[in-house]
Amino acid sequence: MIYFYCVGINERGGLKVLENFIKLDNFFFYLDIRLKDILKKKQNCIYLKYDFLNRIKHLNSLKKKLNKNDHLIFINGVPPILKFNCKVTV
């Protein structure tokens, strides 16, 4: 499965890129809570609060969930602070 980690994107250029990907249903998205009213996406996504402690907590739980066949894409431009067992793209 392909996962998009988009926490931290909430306006301008990043939001435009995200709007192109969000139309696709065969991906799972981790989105910034500030986008909840803008995107109104309810399927295949989780809205997360963006701060350092929450980021570590969610990335750690994501690390446990992903396996070797998954692909994690960070489109927020912030590289992961943890090492993952799957393919990672920033």
C-alpha positions as CSV (number, residue, x, y, z in Angstrom):
1,M,0.0,0.0,0.0
2,I,1.1,3.6,-0.6
3,Y,0.9,6.1,2.3
4,F,1.2,9.8,2.0
5,Y,2.4,11.7,5.1
6,C,1.1,15.3,4.6
7,V,1.1,16.6,8.1
8,G,2.4,20.2,8.0
9,I,0.8,21.0,4.7
10,N,-2.0,23.5,5.2
11,E,-1.9,26.2,2.5
12,R,-0.5,27.5,-0.8
13,G,1.7,25.3,-3.1
14,G,1.7,22.2,-0.9
15,L,-2.1,22.3,-0.7
16,K,-2.4,22.4,-4.5
17,V,-0.1,19.4,-4.9
18,L,-2.1,17.6,-2.2
19,E,-5.4,18.3,-3.9
20,N,-4.2,16.5,-7.0
21,F,-3.2,13.4,-5.0
22,I,-6.3,13.4,-2.7
23,K,-8.6,12.6,-5.6
24,L,-7.1,9.1,-5.8
25,D,-8.8,6.5,-3.7
26,N,-6.2,3.7,-3.6
27,F,-3.8,5.6,-1.3
28,F,-3.9,6.3,2.5
29,F,-3.3,9.9,3.7
30,Y,-2.0,11.3,7.0
31,L,-3.3,14.9,6.9
32,D,-2.9,18.0,8.9
33,I,-5.9,18.7,11.2
34,R,-6.0,22.3,9.8
35,L,-7.2,20.8,6.5
36,K,-10.2,19.0,7.9
37,D,-12.7,21.8,6.9
38,I,-10.9,22.5,3.6
39,L,-10.7,19.0,2.1
40,K,-13.6,17.3,3.8
41,K,-12.1,13.9,3.0
42,K,-13.4,11.2,5.2
43,Q,-12.2,7.9,3.7
44,N,-8.6,6.6,3.6
45,C,-7.2,9.3,5.8
46,I,-6.4,10.3,9.4
47,Y,-6.1,13.9,10.5
48,L,-3.2,14.6,12.9
49,K,-2.1,17.6,14.9
50,Y,1.2,19.0,13.8
51,D,3.7,19.4,16.6
52,F,7.0,17.7,17.5
53,L,5.7,15.3,20.2
54,N,2.7,14.2,18.1
55,R,4.9,13.8,15.1
56,I,7.2,11.4,17.0
57,K,4.2,9.5,18.4
58,H,2.5,9.1,15.0
59,L,5.6,8.2,13.1
60,N,6.5,5.6,15.7
61,S,3.1,3.9,15.4
62,L,3.3,4.2,11.6
63,K,6.7,2.5,11.7
64,K,5.2,-0.5,13.5
65,K,2.3,-0.7,11.0
66,L,4.3,-0.6,7.7
67,N,5.9,-3.6,6.2
68,K,8.6,-4.1,3.6
69,N,6.1,-4.0,0.7
70,D,4.6,-0.6,1.6
71,H,5.7,2.8,0.3
72,L,5.7,6.0,2.5
73,I,5.8,9.3,0.7
74,F,6.5,12.6,2.6
75,I,5.1,15.4,0.5
76,N,5.5,17.9,3.2
77,G,9.2,18.3,2.5
78,V,10.2,17.3,6.0
79,P,12.3,14.2,6.1
80,P,11.4,11.4,8.5
81,I,13.1,11.4,11.9
82,L,12.8,7.6,12.2
83,K,14.1,4.8,10.0
84,F,11.3,2.8,8.3
85,N,11.4,-0.8,7.0
86,C,9.6,0.2,3.8
87,K,10.5,2.3,0.8
88,V,10.5,6.0,1.8
89,T,10.3,9.0,-0.6
90,V,10.6,12.7,0.4
